[in-house]
């Protein structure tokens, strides 16, 4: 059982989606995340163990490598795609409540900003870390964030912006959240965003990449 979960974690980290996938070359011809997840479920391994002892470990490893600049966006995206294969098989167990998530993360790109690549990467890595992710998309108004918080008590909120011109909207959104839901934790990120800016606008955290967001979330739900 342990060996199967270790192989699955490696497939997630390396981006080995299924047996037909030639990448990475050292795993060519071997079962990938898709087949190994099916095998694990068939052998009676709990969906919770598949998530936390394989998927979370694989995504954590690739996330840390990305943070250290040992891998780059393409490798992270491929790993996230392998993780998505695992999550496809686990979704029914999330719906039934058999898998307990660590918490709920509401994320969106702020009003006026249409960029979503960085946000999408964060979504995939955070989901792979065991959180329920509610992606509000791009150009998200303050009201949509407030509605999402109202409907998901205890959630943590992530705001993304790529344009310096939309950072003012990020500040307005943080202010609106803190005014109506002062206990809600908010983390911000994006190319022009800094830790100093996060402090300036009253956000609770800042991350320049997905692994930092996961670390913030893990601390926030303790």
Backbone as JSON, one array per atom type, in Angstrom:
{
  "sequence": "XXXXXXXXXXXXXXXXXXXXXXXXXXXXXXXXXXXXXXXXXXXXXXXXXXXXXXXXXXXXXXXXXXXXXXXXXXXXXXXXXXXXXXXXXXXXXXXXXXXXXXXXXXXXXXXXXXXXXXXXXXXXXXXXXXXXXXXXXXXXXXXXXXXXXXXXXXXXXXXXXXXXXXXXXXXXXXXXXXXXXXXXXXXXXXXXXXXXXXXXXXXXXXXXXXXXXXXXXXXXXX",
  "N": [[0.83, -1.2, 0.0], [1.87, 1.26, 0.89], [3.98, 1.56, -0.91], [2.6, 1.87, -3.31], [1.29, 4.32, -2.91], [3.52, 5.95, -2.69], [4.57, 5.75, -5.27], [2.49, 6.97, -6.64], [2.6, 9.56, -5.58], [5.07, 10.34, -6.62], [4.46, 10.32, -9.36], [2.63, 12.44, -9.48], [4.3, 14.57, -8.69], [6.22, 14.49, -10.76], [4.69, 14.82, -12.99], [3.56, 12.73, -14.42], [1.04, 11.68, -16.15], [-0.57, 9.56, -17.25], [-0.29, 6.11, -18.39], [0.2, 6.25, -21.11], [1.44, 8.65, -21.48], [4.42, 10.15, -22.51], [6.08, 11.68, -20.99], [7.51, 12.07, -17.74], [10.64, 11.12, -19.37], [12.0, 9.07, -17.94], [9.99, 7.66, -16.76], [8.56, 6.56, -18.76], [6.2, 4.44, -20.32], [5.35, 3.37, -17.95], [2.76, 2.97, -15.43], [0.67, 5.79, -14.76], [-0.53, 8.71, -12.93], [-3.3, 8.48, -13.28], [-3.88, 5.68, -13.67], [-2.73, 4.61, -11.34], [-4.19, 5.78, -9.28], [-6.71, 4.62, -9.67], [-5.99, 1.95, -9.15], [-5.26, 2.13, -6.46], [-7.69, 2.81, -5.21], [-9.15, 0.53, -5.88], [-7.79, -1.34, -4.39], [-8.6, -0.77, -1.91], [-7.52, 1.35, -0.53], [-7.95, 4.24, 1.33], [-9.75, 7.12, 0.15], [-9.02, 9.47, 1.46], [-6.4, 8.93, 2.33], [-5.19, 8.65, -0.15], [-5.35, 11.25, -1.08], [-3.94, 12.77, 0.95], [-1.57, 11.35, 1.5], [-0.36, 10.99, -0.89], [-1.11, 12.71, -3.15], [-0.98, 15.31, -1.91], [1.64, 15.22, -0.92], [3.16, 14.93, -3.28], [2.51, 17.33, -4.67], [3.41, 19.17, -2.83], [6.16, 18.72, -2.89], [6.9, 19.41, -5.57], [6.06, 22.02, -5.5], [7.79, 23.19, -3.62], [10.2, 22.91, -4.97], [9.71, 24.6, -7.11], [9.56, 27.0, -5.75], [12.2, 27.26, -5.02], [13.32, 27.77, -7.41], [14.12, 25.57, -8.89], [12.59, 24.16, -10.62], [10.28, 25.16, -13.21], [7.48, 27.16, -14.47], [6.28, 25.52, -16.62], [6.84, 22.83, -15.74], [5.5, 22.85, -13.32], [2.87, 23.19, -14.14], [2.45, 20.8, -15.54], [2.69, 18.95, -13.49], [0.49, 19.74, -12.01], [-1.51, 19.0, -13.75], [-1.33, 16.22, -13.68], [-2.04, 15.89, -11.04], [-4.67, 16.73, -11.22], [-5.8, 14.6, -12.54], [-5.83, 12.69, -10.52], [-7.56, 13.95, -8.74], [-9.91, 13.89, -10.19], [-10.83, 11.27, -9.88], [-11.25, 11.33, -7.18], [-13.18, 13.21, -6.65], [-15.97, 12.41, -6.28], [-15.87, 11.49, -3.65], [-15.26, 13.73, -2.21], [-17.63, 15.13, -2.54], [-19.42, 13.45, -1.22], [-18.54, 13.73, 1.31], [-16.73, 12.05, 2.41], [-14.04, 12.5, 2.18], [-12.25, 14.72, 4.08], [-11.66, 18.08, 3.85], [-9.04, 20.51, 4.44], [-9.84, 23.09, 4.7], [-11.58, 25.98, 3.31], [-10.84, 27.78, 0.41], [-11.26, 30.77, -1.1], [-10.8, 32.32, -4.14], [-9.8, 34.83, -6.5], [-9.23, 36.91, -9.41], [-8.8, 40.35, -9.17], [-11.2, 43.06, -9.68], [-11.23, 44.54, -12.9], [-8.97, 43.34, -13.86], [-7.8, 40.92, -16.07], [-6.19, 38.71, -16.05], [-5.16, 35.35, -15.52], [-3.39, 33.18, -15.3], [-1.41, 32.85, -13.25], [-3.13, 32.77, -11.03], [-4.6, 30.47, -11.61], [-2.65, 28.49, -11.39], [-2.08, 28.65, -8.66], [-4.57, 27.85, -7.66], [-4.64, 25.12, -8.44], [-2.44, 24.02, -7.08], [-3.08, 24.58, -4.41], [-5.48, 23.16, -4.14], [-4.46, 20.63, -4.49], [-3.12, 20.48, -2.13], [-4.97, 19.85, -0.3], [-7.17, 21.48, 0.18], [-10.47, 22.85, -0.2], [-11.3, 24.54, -3.08], [-12.62, 27.53, -4.25], [-13.0, 29.05, -7.11], [-13.38, 32.18, -8.27], [-12.83, 33.35, -10.65], [-11.94, 35.81, -13.14], [-11.62, 39.45, -13.15], [-13.16, 40.14, -10.87], [-15.68, 41.54, -8.93], [-15.94, 43.44, -5.82], [-18.31, 42.73, -4.51], [-18.79, 40.09, -5.27], [-16.79, 38.66, -3.99], [-17.56, 39.16, -1.35], [-20.07, 37.93, -1.28], [-19.27, 35.29, -1.65], [-17.81, 34.81, 0.67], [-19.85, 35.05, 2.55], [-21.35, 32.81, 1.91], [-19.63, 30.78, 2.55], [-18.69, 30.12, 5.33], [-15.98, 30.89, 7.44], [-14.02, 30.69, 5.52], [-10.92, 31.29, 3.72], [-9.49, 33.99, 1.94], [-8.17, 34.69, -1.29], [-6.57, 37.11, -3.24], [-5.77, 38.14, -6.49], [-3.62, 39.95, -8.71], [-2.31, 41.29, -11.7], [-1.72, 43.61, -12.94], [-0.4, 46.83, -12.32], [-2.19, 48.88, -12.3], [-4.52, 47.81, -11.34], [-4.11, 47.3, -8.74], [-5.12, 49.12, -6.96], [-7.77, 48.4, -6.89], [-7.53, 45.99, -5.64], [-6.8, 46.82, -3.09], [-9.17, 48.17, -2.37], [-10.92, 46.03, -2.32], [-9.89, 44.43, -0.25], [-10.32, 46.19, 1.86], [-13.12, 46.3, 1.86], [-13.77, 43.66, 2.5], [-12.59, 43.38, 5.05], [-14.06, 45.25, 6.43], [-16.67, 44.21, 6.45], [-16.35, 41.53, 7.11], [-14.39, 41.11, 9.39], [-12.87, 39.09, 10.6], [-12.06, 37.41, 8.61], [-9.43, 35.91, 6.89], [-7.09, 37.24, 4.59], [-5.12, 36.77, 1.75], [-2.77, 38.05, -0.56], [-1.5, 38.28, -3.96], [0.6, 38.27, -6.93], [2.3, 39.58, -9.84], [3.07, 42.44, -9.58], [2.76, 42.83, -6.89], [3.74, 43.19, -3.45], [5.18, 42.24, -0.25], [5.27, 44.45, 1.43], [3.27, 46.04, 0.33], [1.07, 44.46, 0.9], [0.95, 44.65, 3.71], [0.47, 47.38, 3.86], [-2.13, 47.69, 2.84], [-3.64, 46.25, 4.57], [-3.89, 43.49, 4.3], [-3.68, 40.04, 5.3], [-1.67, 38.37, 4.53], [0.96, 37.61, 2.12], [2.09, 36.25, -0.93], [4.5, 35.23, -3.3], [4.28, 33.07, -4.86], [2.74, 29.81, -5.47], [3.39, 27.9, -3.44], [3.97, 29.38, -1.2], [1.46, 30.38, -0.68], [0.13, 28.05, 0.08], [1.53, 27.44, 2.44], [0.79, 29.62, 4.02], [-1.98, 29.15, 4.22], [-2.04, 26.66, 5.53], [-1.06, 27.39, 8.04], [-3.03, 29.17, 8.78], [-5.28, 27.62, 9.25], [-4.74, 26.09, 11.41]],
  "CA": [[0.0, 0.0, 0.0], [2.76, 2.42, 1.0], [4.73, 1.69, -2.16], [1.68, 2.38, -4.33], [1.1, 5.75, -2.65], [4.79, 6.62, -3.01], [4.63, 5.83, -6.73], [1.5, 7.96, -7.05], [3.16, 10.87, -5.22], [6.12, 10.63, -7.6], [3.81, 10.65, -10.62], [2.1, 13.79, -9.35], [5.44, 15.49, -8.69], [6.91, 14.49, -12.05], [3.76, 15.12, -14.07], [3.25, 11.51, -15.16], [-0.41, 11.71, -16.14], [-1.06, 8.19, -17.43], [0.71, 5.22, -18.99], [0.49, 6.67, -22.49], [2.19, 9.9, -21.47], [5.86, 9.89, -22.62], [6.83, 12.54, -20.05], [8.95, 12.25, -18.01], [11.22, 9.97, -20.08], [12.39, 7.98, -17.04], [8.8, 6.91, -16.37], [7.86, 6.18, -19.99], [5.7, 3.08, -20.34], [4.86, 2.97, -16.63], [1.46, 3.54, -15.03], [0.73, 7.16, -14.27], [-1.44, 9.11, -11.85], [-4.65, 7.98, -13.56], [-3.97, 4.24, -13.39], [-2.36, 4.31, -9.95], [-5.31, 6.16, -8.41], [-7.7, 3.56, -9.8], [-5.48, 0.78, -8.45], [-5.31, 2.4, -5.03], [-9.09, 2.7, -4.79], [-9.53, -0.88, -6.01], [-7.13, -2.1, -3.32], [-9.19, -0.39, -0.64], [-6.86, 2.49, 0.11], [-8.97, 5.27, 1.54], [-9.58, 8.34, -0.63], [-8.32, 10.45, 2.29], [-4.98, 8.59, 2.27], [-4.72, 8.96, -1.5], [-5.16, 12.7, -1.15], [-2.96, 13.34, 1.88], [-0.31, 10.62, 1.51], [0.2, 10.92, -2.24], [-1.33, 13.95, -3.89], [-0.45, 16.44, -1.15], [3.1, 15.09, -0.85], [3.71, 15.21, -4.61], [2.37, 18.75, -4.99], [4.29, 19.91, -1.91], [7.53, 18.58, -3.37], [7.1, 20.22, -6.77], [5.88, 23.41, -5.09], [9.02, 23.65, -2.98], [11.21, 23.03, -6.04], [9.36, 25.81, -7.85], [9.91, 28.12, -4.88], [13.66, 27.35, -5.03], [13.71, 27.97, -8.81], [14.7, 24.33, -9.43], [11.71, 23.88, -11.75], [9.63, 26.39, -13.66], [6.03, 27.08, -14.68], [5.83, 24.34, -17.39], [6.85, 21.63, -14.91], [4.44, 22.98, -12.32], [1.59, 22.96, -14.83], [2.35, 19.38, -15.86], [2.41, 18.28, -12.22], [-0.89, 20.05, -11.65], [-2.38, 18.21, -14.63], [-1.34, 14.87, -13.11], [-2.84, 15.97, -9.82], [-6.07, 16.85, -11.62], [-6.25, 13.23, -12.84], [-6.14, 12.07, -9.24], [-8.74, 14.6, -8.18], [-11.08, 13.44, -10.96], [-11.32, 10.04, -9.24], [-11.58, 11.58, -5.77], [-14.28, 14.18, -6.53], [-17.19, 11.87, -5.66], [-15.67, 11.32, -2.21], [-15.39, 15.08, -1.65], [-19.06, 15.44, -2.55], [-20.09, 12.63, -0.19], [-18.02, 14.08, 2.62], [-15.81, 11.01, 2.9], [-12.75, 13.18, 2.3], [-12.35, 15.97, 4.81], [-10.68, 19.07, 3.42], [-8.45, 21.3, 5.52], [-10.56, 24.36, 4.78], [-12.06, 26.49, 2.03], [-10.07, 28.91, -0.12], [-11.94, 31.52, -2.16], [-9.77, 33.08, -4.84], [-10.21, 35.48, -7.74], [-8.47, 38.06, -9.9], [-9.62, 41.5, -8.78], [-11.92, 43.82, -10.69], [-10.43, 45.27, -13.88], [-7.8, 42.54, -14.27], [-8.27, 39.74, -16.8], [-5.13, 37.7, -16.08], [-5.52, 34.23, -14.63], [-2.46, 32.05, -15.3], [-0.88, 32.68, -11.9], [-4.24, 32.37, -10.16], [-4.95, 29.08, -11.9], [-1.61, 27.64, -10.81], [-2.32, 28.64, -7.22], [-5.76, 27.02, -7.44], [-4.32, 23.7, -8.57], [-1.53, 23.61, -6.02], [-3.82, 24.65, -3.15], [-6.4, 22.02, -4.12], [-3.62, 19.45, -4.27], [-2.67, 20.49, -0.74], [-6.05, 19.36, 0.54], [-8.18, 22.5, 0.45], [-11.55, 23.09, -1.16], [-11.02, 25.81, -3.76], [-13.71, 28.18, -4.98], [-12.36, 30.0, -8.03], [-14.36, 33.15, -8.76], [-12.47, 33.75, -12.01], [-11.23, 37.07, -13.37], [-12.43, 40.68, -13.11], [-14.15, 39.84, -9.83], [-16.02, 42.71, -8.12], [-15.95, 43.26, -4.37], [-19.55, 42.08, -4.09], [-18.69, 38.64, -5.5], [-15.99, 38.13, -2.89], [-18.37, 39.23, -0.14], [-21.09, 36.88, -1.39], [-18.61, 33.99, -1.47], [-17.49, 34.69, 2.1], [-21.13, 34.83, 3.23], [-21.79, 31.45, 1.65], [-18.61, 29.8, 2.96], [-18.24, 30.61, 6.62], [-14.66, 30.44, 7.86], [-13.11, 30.57, 4.39], [-9.79, 32.2, 3.57], [-9.65, 34.62, 0.63], [-6.98, 35.05, -2.03], [-6.76, 38.11, -4.3], [-4.68, 38.17, -7.46], [-3.59, 41.08, -9.65], [-1.08, 41.32, -12.5], [-1.51, 44.98, -13.41], [-0.26, 47.84, -11.27], [-3.38, 49.74, -12.32], [-5.64, 47.17, -10.63], [-3.76, 47.13, -7.33], [-6.03, 49.96, -6.17], [-8.98, 47.6, -6.71], [-7.18, 44.99, -4.63], [-6.89, 47.52, -1.8], [-10.58, 48.42, -2.08], [-11.54, 44.74, -1.99], [-9.45, 44.06, 1.09], [-11.03, 47.08, 2.8], [-14.52, 45.89, 1.92], [-13.83, 42.38, 3.23], [-12.27, 43.61, 6.45], [-15.15, 46.02, 7.04], [-17.86, 43.38, 6.66], [-15.95, 40.26, 7.71], [-13.06, 41.43, 9.92], [-12.13, 37.89, 11.0], [-11.66, 36.65, 7.42], [-8.03, 36.06, 6.5], [-6.93, 37.56, 3.17], [-3.77, 36.73, 1.23], [-2.72, 38.63, -1.9], [-0.35, 37.91, -4.76], [0.64, 38.77, -8.31], [3.62, 40.1, -10.22], [3.47, 43.75, -9.03], [2.42, 42.89, -5.47], [4.84, 42.94, -2.53], [4.8, 42.09, 1.15], [5.03, 45.79, 1.98], [1.95, 46.48, -0.13], [0.09, 43.69, 1.66], [0.82, 45.29, 5.02], [-0.08, 48.72, 3.65], [-3.57, 47.67, 2.58], [-4.31, 45.5, 5.61], [-4.03, 42.06, 4.01], [-3.06, 39.21, 6.33], [-0.52, 37.65, 4.0], [1.4, 37.83, 0.73], [2.94, 35.19, -1.47], [4.88, 35.44, -4.7], [4.07, 31.82, -5.57], [1.71, 28.92, -4.9], [3.79, 27.2, -2.23], [3.81, 30.34, -0.11], [0.03, 30.43, -0.37], [-0.19, 26.82, 0.83], [2.09, 27.58, 3.78], [-0.07, 30.58, 4.72], [-3.25, 28.48, 4.48], [-1.84, 25.64, 6.55], [-0.94, 28.07, 9.34], [-4.29, 29.86, 9.09], [-6.33, 26.69, 9.68], [-4.29, 25.34, 12.61]],
  "C": [[0.87, 1.26, 0.0], [3.51, 2.65, -0.3], [3.85, 2.28, -3.26], [1.46, 3.88, -4.14], [2.37, 6.54, -2.95], [4.95, 6.77, -4.52], [3.67, 6.89, -7.25], [2.01, 9.37, -6.75], [4.23, 11.28, -6.22], [5.52, 11.02, -8.95], [3.22, 12.06, -10.6], [3.23, 14.8, -9.44], [6.07, 15.61, -10.07], [5.99, 14.8, -13.23], [3.48, 13.92, -14.97], [1.75, 11.29, -15.1], [-1.02, 10.31, -16.24], [0.01, 7.37, -18.15], [1.12, 5.67, -20.38], [1.34, 7.93, -22.56], [3.69, 9.62, -21.52], [6.7, 10.68, -21.63], [6.51, 12.11, -18.63], [9.55, 10.99, -18.61], [11.55, 8.79, -19.18], [11.21, 7.15, -16.56], [7.98, 6.45, -17.58], [7.45, 4.71, -19.93], [5.17, 2.57, -19.01], [3.48, 3.59, -16.37], [1.66, 4.94, -14.49], [-0.29, 7.43, -13.19], [-2.84, 8.53, -12.04], [-4.79, 6.52, -13.16], [-3.71, 3.93, -11.91], [-3.47, 4.7, -8.97], [-6.41, 5.11, -8.46], [-7.28, 2.31, -9.02], [-5.58, 0.95, -6.93], [-6.74, 2.25, -4.49], [-9.55, 1.24, -4.83], [-8.96, -1.74, -4.88], [-7.66, -1.71, -1.94], [-8.48, 0.71, 0.11], [-7.86, 3.63, 0.2], [-8.69, 6.5, 0.67], [-8.81, 9.41, 0.14], [-6.81, 10.19, 2.27], [-4.41, 8.9, 0.89], [-4.45, 10.45, -1.63], [-3.97, 13.14, -0.32], [-1.6, 12.63, 1.87], [0.31, 10.44, 0.13], [0.1, 12.27, -2.93], [-0.69, 15.15, -3.18], [1.07, 16.41, -1.12], [3.74, 15.43, -2.19], [3.65, 16.68, -4.95], [3.24, 19.6, -4.07], [5.73, 19.88, -2.41], [7.79, 19.45, -4.59], [6.94, 21.7, -6.44], [7.13, 23.98, -4.45], [10.13, 23.81, -4.02], [10.96, 24.3, -6.85], [9.78, 27.05, -7.04], [11.42, 28.35, -4.86], [14.22, 27.57, -6.43], [14.45, 26.76, -9.4], [13.85, 23.79, -10.57], [10.97, 25.17, -12.07], [8.16, 26.14, -13.99], [5.6, 25.86, -15.5], [5.78, 23.06, -16.56], [5.75, 21.67, -13.86], [3.07, 22.71, -12.93], [1.38, 21.48, -15.15], [2.03, 18.57, -14.59], [0.96, 18.51, -11.81], [-1.87, 19.26, -12.51], [-2.46, 16.76, -14.14], [-2.18, 14.83, -11.85], [-4.32, 16.04, -10.14], [-6.65, 15.47, -11.97], [-6.63, 12.5, -11.56], [-7.45, 12.63, -8.69], [-10.02, 14.2, -8.91], [-11.7, 12.2, -10.31], [-11.79, 10.28, -7.8], [-12.78, 12.51, -5.59], [-15.53, 13.61, -5.89], [-17.08, 11.73, -4.15], [-15.67, 12.67, -1.49], [-16.88, 15.42, -1.5], [-19.79, 14.7, -1.43], [-19.64, 12.99, 1.22], [-17.06, 13.07, 3.2], [-14.4, 11.55, 3.05], [-12.97, 14.5, 2.99], [-11.26, 16.93, 4.34], [-10.18, 19.87, 4.61], [-9.23, 22.59, 5.75], [-10.97, 24.79, 3.4], [-11.29, 27.75, 1.65], [-10.85, 29.53, -1.28], [-10.91, 32.42, -2.83], [-10.33, 33.7, -6.12], [-9.24, 36.58, -8.13], [-9.36, 39.29, -9.74], [-10.22, 42.23, -9.98], [-10.96, 44.61, -11.59], [-9.25, 44.5, -14.43], [-8.29, 41.22, -14.87], [-7.24, 38.61, -16.84], [-5.43, 36.57, -15.09], [-4.52, 33.09, -14.58], [-1.91, 31.79, -13.91], [-1.94, 32.2, -10.93], [-4.58, 30.89, -10.37], [-3.93, 28.11, -11.33], [-1.8, 27.53, -9.31], [-3.51, 27.75, -6.88], [-5.41, 25.54, -7.44], [-3.42, 23.21, -7.45], [-2.24, 23.6, -4.66], [-4.81, 23.48, -3.05], [-5.63, 20.74, -3.86], [-3.1, 19.36, -2.86], [-3.79, 20.14, 0.23], [-7.12, 20.37, 0.91], [-9.28, 22.48, -0.61], [-11.32, 24.47, -1.77], [-12.26, 26.29, -4.5], [-13.09, 29.29, -5.81], [-13.43, 30.91, -8.62], [-14.02, 33.68, -10.14], [-11.72, 35.08, -12.05], [-12.2, 38.25, -13.27], [-13.55, 40.57, -12.07], [-14.44, 41.09, -8.99], [-16.01, 42.39, -6.63], [-17.16, 42.45, -3.92], [-19.49, 40.57, -4.24], [-17.85, 37.98, -4.4], [-16.81, 38.1, -1.6], [-19.45, 38.16, -0.13], [-20.49, 35.5, -1.12], [-18.26, 33.76, -0.01], [-18.76, 34.38, 2.89], [-21.58, 33.38, 3.07], [-20.82, 30.38, 2.08], [-17.95, 30.27, 4.25], [-16.88, 30.02, 7.0], [-13.65, 30.3, 6.74], [-11.96, 31.56, 4.49], [-9.85, 32.72, 2.14], [-8.3, 34.95, 0.02], [-7.32, 36.02, -3.15], [-5.53, 38.15, -5.2], [-4.79, 39.4, -8.35], [-2.27, 41.03, -10.4], [-0.73, 42.74, -12.94], [-1.37, 45.94, -12.23], [-1.5, 48.71, -11.17], [-4.55, 49.14, -11.58], [-5.31, 46.92, -9.16], [-4.65, 47.98, -6.43], [-7.34, 49.21, -5.91], [-8.76, 46.48, -5.68], [-7.3, 45.6, -3.23], [-8.35, 47.76, -1.41], [-11.29, 47.13, -1.68], [-11.16, 44.28, -0.6], [-10.19, 44.9, 2.12], [-12.48, 46.66, 2.98], [-14.69, 44.6, 2.71], [-13.62, 42.61, 4.72], [-13.37, 44.4, 7.17], [-16.34, 45.13, 7.38], [-17.55, 42.07, 7.37], [-14.54, 40.39, 8.29], [-12.23, 40.21, 10.31], [-11.62, 37.08, 9.82], [-10.22, 36.96, 7.05], [-7.94, 36.28, 5.0], [-5.45, 37.52, 2.82], [-3.8, 37.28, -0.19], [-1.46, 38.18, -2.63], [-0.48, 38.42, -6.18], [1.95, 39.47, -8.58], [3.98, 41.45, -9.6], [3.3, 43.87, -7.52], [3.63, 42.55, -4.61], [4.31, 42.73, -1.1], [4.51, 43.43, 1.81], [3.65, 46.3, 1.58], [0.85, 45.75, 0.64], [-0.13, 44.3, 3.04], [0.13, 46.64, 4.91], [-1.6, 48.7, 3.52], [-4.33, 46.82, 3.59], [-4.58, 44.04, 5.31], [-3.28, 41.28, 5.09], [-1.82, 38.48, 5.84], [-0.23, 38.0, 2.57], [2.22, 36.62, 0.32], [3.25, 35.49, -2.92], [4.67, 34.17, -5.52], [3.09, 30.92, -4.85], [2.12, 28.25, -3.6], [3.67, 28.11, -1.01], [2.36, 30.46, 0.31], [-0.39, 29.22, 0.45], [0.31, 26.93, 2.27], [1.23, 28.53, 4.62], [-1.39, 29.89, 5.13], [-3.11, 27.45, 5.59], [-1.72, 26.26, 7.95], [-2.27, 28.67, 9.77], [-5.36, 28.9, 9.61], [-5.93, 25.87, 10.9], [-5.16, 25.72, 13.8]]
}
